[in-house]
Amino acid sequence: MLAPALPGARFDMRDDTHKHLEHNIEVDHHGAHFFVKIVWQGFEGMPRLNRHRLIFGLLEQQWNAKQIHSLSLRLMTEEEATKTLRE
């Protein structure tokens, strides 16, 4: 879903739904829990909040359909990702 809107981006996605099965039953919600790391040069110069808004906007339909319950994002440019690896 995200790849066409973010050409050239690298994605690392993890489905953590299995860690929240008891929680989902308690709140009667069965949407998925995801961690997504995106490295994309298009984030250059974009404030962190705007990066998140962009991704949440692209996934709005899935949120509204309750297919996603939780989304943890790590959004970086190539430079930021390289710097993180060195630290």
N, C-alpha and C positions, 0 to 999 in steps of 0.2 A: 504493500500500500504506500509506503513512504518513498521507496526507491524512485519512482517516476517523477516525484516532486523535488527530489534532492539529487540531481544528476552528479555522478562521480563520488557520492558519499560511500563511506564504509560503515557497515552495521555489525554490531555484536548484540545479539538478543538472547535473553534467558527467560524461560517461562518458569516462574516461581509459584505457580498456582498450587502445586502439591504442598507447599509449606503453609498454606492458608486454608486448607479444607475445613478444619473445625471452625475457624472464624467465618467462613462463607456460610456455613450451615446456621451459625448463631444469628447472623444478620439477614438470613434468607436471601443471600446474593451469591450467584454462582459465576460471576464474570472472572476473567483471567487476571492474574497478577504478573506483570512483566517488568523486567529490567532491560533497558535499551541504551546502548552506547552508540552514538553517531559521531563520526568524524567527517566533517564536510567543510570545504573552504567557503561555502556560502554563508557560514556563520561569522566570517571575518567582519569585525566592526559592529556586530549585532550584540546588544546587551543580553545578558543571561535570561532575563525575564522574557524578552522578545523571542529568543530561541525556543523557550518552552511554549510560549503562546503559538508559535508557528507549528510545532509538532502536535500540540493538543488540537489545534484547528484542523490539521490534516486527518486527525483521528476522531473528529467530532461525531461522525455517524456511528462509529463503534461504541463510543461513550454513551450516546443516546439510546442505542440498542442494548446497552448493559452487557456487551461482549467483553468489555474491559472494566475491571473493578479498580485496579491499581496500576499505576505506571510510574516507574522510577527512571529518570532520564539522566544521562551523562552526555552533554552536547559540547563538542570541541572542534576547533579548527585543527588542521594538520600540525601547525606550530605548537598549539597547546598540547596536543597529544604527544608530540615528540618531547616537549618539555616535561610532561608528566612521567614519561618513561625514564628520563634521566634522574628524576628526583627519588 
